[in-house]
Amino acid sequence: MSGNTIIENSGEWWRNSVIYQIYPRSFCDANGDGIGDLPGICQKLDYVKSLGVDAIWISPFFKSPMADFGYDVSDYRDVDPLFGNLGDFDQVIEKAHALGLKVIIDQILSHTSDQHPWFEESRQSRDNPKADWYVWADAKPDGSAPNNWMSNFGGSAWRWCTRRRQYYLTNFLKEQPDLNLHNPDVQEQLLADLKFWLDRGVDGFRLDAINHAFHNQSLQDNPARPVKLNKDGLPPVNSYEYQWHIHDKSQPENLVFLQRVRALMDQYPNSVTVGEVGDDNTHKIMADYTTEHRLHMAYSFDLLSEECSAQFLRDTLEKNRRVIEEGWPCWSISNHDVPRSFTRWNKGFDAETAMARAPLFLLMQLMLRGSVCLYQGEELGLPEADVAFEDLQDPYGINLWPEFKGRDGCRTPMPWFNGGEINAGFSKVKPWLPVAEPHYHLAASVQEDDEHSMLNSFRTLLKWHADLSPALATAQQAIADTGNDLLVFERTAEGESYFVALNLGGEAASLPLPEKFAGADDITPALFAGELDGAEIHLPVAGARVFRVQTR
């Protein structure tokens, strides 16, 4: 019996689980319009199940004008026609559950589209029933914005409304006005919308940018942040990085609201929430947000960075362990917002070594204390796509080009076939983003029958992980300060301990096996090279060893 079966029976299936993120626009196009859809997801669920994951997380499919590709919602309770309809979603739920997969969907609680009926009413006057449903503020005497807050996408976070003669807050695009969750009616409505999907059968929510849900009502300016120059001596491209975000997010009122969310979730046994939190002090926010009676788990942007050295990972993981305490992290190294990890974390390595390192990072995630979120295409070893400016769709990239190319490079279509099919089997017509040429030879069909492919390596690792003892799910973690390119840590549970050593550097390295693991079982997946010589572990580049010892 696998560890996840035990956890499922305890009502905490999400601990130590593996979640597979599906970006619907780019997963599979079933109706031939060049955009992925819910029927396409349904068609590929058997493939997803074959990976060995426990759940899927589907990025937004709600009705939306698509200024930010679904993260600008105009109707929280309906499917955008681009993706299908509610009946199509019900079929996804039905098939996923029949396959034993949980279904998590995105919820965007901090803002809506400017075309949402709520905002269209709110902007009409200062005294209509929804006048206070969004964050409105008067101009300064000189007509300038109420304060210095910046949008995540650059520039002022405030937009002028001529009808109300006021500014409204937009933490992201100008088309994404921020909801005013200080208003109890807004909270009640959002909770009712969550309940709508829970009643429809979803198993949980990924809460987008959840620490942006509340702002400081004093509207104080954010303090300036010391400018950090890049390797070329240049300041940041995005003005958002020029200040400490003290007053525009991560407010204490959010903790009370999350308790209300959790109270709702507790009415639906085995449901789960995972929050996306990006902040200057992410570990503290993760800890605050995942304590009892709030979110089940959270992930930050720490492992979505360009940095992946052993020392960076040691520092990050140790700080997380020290701060988060009983809280629960969800480890993600790729998603729809950052360059693919295969490219981002393999700079300076040749193609062969890069291919060997990708499973190494999955092994790391699987053995860390927490849950894991994989992004579609990671299992194929897809590199970041190079998208020409004329093909760009992401407004974030278009606004900041060429210094920042946006998020389209990680959002290109999944390559399913490479046997003459156009667009790698994603769609029979020109897709919304082009299929990257290097992705064709990495298509799922190419890798399916190759036992040494990245796809089958990921399947092997996930099967190996599922068969480990259920005690690993909640085992404590201790990071060793090796001071070199080896990432080494222990997991200790009642009755057993694990020792994990990963070589993240560009040269072979050795380390002693701790005395407590003398005579331990070497349970390392066969994918990884390395050997134990006496009490010395020898690891080649991208090598790894995992040992387990019974302590009863």
HELIX and SHEET records of a PDB file:
HELIX    1   1 GLY A    3  SER A   10  1                                   8    
HELIX    2   2 PRO A   24  SER A   26  5                                   3    
HELIX    3   3 LEU A   38  GLN A   43  1                                   6    
HELIX    4   4 LEU A   45  LEU A   51  1                                   7    
HELIX    5   5 LEU A   86  ALA A   98  1                                  13    
HELIX    6   6 PRO A  117  SER A  122  1                                   6    
HELIX    7   7 PRO A  184  ARG A  200  1                                  17    
HELIX    8   8 ILE A  210  HIS A  212  5                                   3    
HELIX    9   9 SER A  239  TYR A  242  5                                   4    
HELIX   10  10 GLU A  253  MET A  265  1                                  13    
HELIX   11  11 THR A  282  TYR A  289  1                                   8    
HELIX   12  12 ASP A  302  LEU A  304  5                                   3    
HELIX   13  13 ALA A  310  ILE A  324  1                                  15    
HELIX   14  14 SER A  341  ARG A  344  1                                   4    
HELIX   15  15 ALA A  351  MET A  367  1                                  17    
HELIX   16  16 GLU A  378  LEU A  380  5                                   3    
HELIX   17  17 PHE A  389  ASP A  391  5                                   3    
HELIX   18  18 PRO A  395  LEU A  400  1                                   6    
HELIX   19  19 ASP A  408  CYS A  410  5                                   3    
HELIX   20  20 ILE A  422  GLY A  425  5                                   4    
HELIX   21  21 GLU A  437  LEU A  442  5                                   6    
HELIX   22  22 ALA A  444  GLU A  448  1                                   5    
HELIX   23  23 MET A  454  ALA A  466  1                                  13    
HELIX   24  24 PRO A  470  THR A  474  5                                   5    
HELIX   25  25 GLU A  515  PHE A  517  5                                   3    
SHEET    1   A 8 MET A 297  TYR A 299  0                                        
SHEET    2   A 8 VAL A 272  GLU A 276  1                                        
SHEET    3   A 8 GLY A 204  LEU A 207  1                                        
SHEET    4   A 8 LYS A 102  GLN A 107  1                                        
SHEET    5   A 8 ALA A  55  ILE A  58  1                                        
SHEET    6   A 8 VAL A  18  ILE A  22  1                                        
SHEET    7   A 8 SER A 371  TYR A 375  1                                        
SHEET    8   A 8 CYS A 330  SER A 332  1                                        
SHEET    1   B 2 PHE A  62  LYS A  63  0                                        
SHEET    2   B 2 ASP A  75  VAL A  79 -1                                        
SHEET    1   C 3 TRP A 136  ALA A 137  0                                        
SHEET    2   C 3 GLN A 166  LEU A 169 -1                                        
SHEET    3   C 3 TRP A 158  CYS A 161 -1                                        
SHEET    1   D 5 GLN A 476  ALA A 480  0                                        
SHEET    2   D 5 LEU A 486  ALA A 493 -1                                        
SHEET    3   D 5 GLU A 496  ASN A 503 -1                                        
SHEET    4   D 5 ALA A 544  GLN A 550 -1                                        
SHEET    5   D 5 ASP A 521  ASP A 522 -1                                        
SHEET    1   E 3 ALA A 509  PRO A 512  0                                        
SHEET    2   E 3 GLU A 536  LEU A 539 -1                                        
SHEET    3   E 3 GLU A 531  ASP A 533 -1                                        
END                                                                             
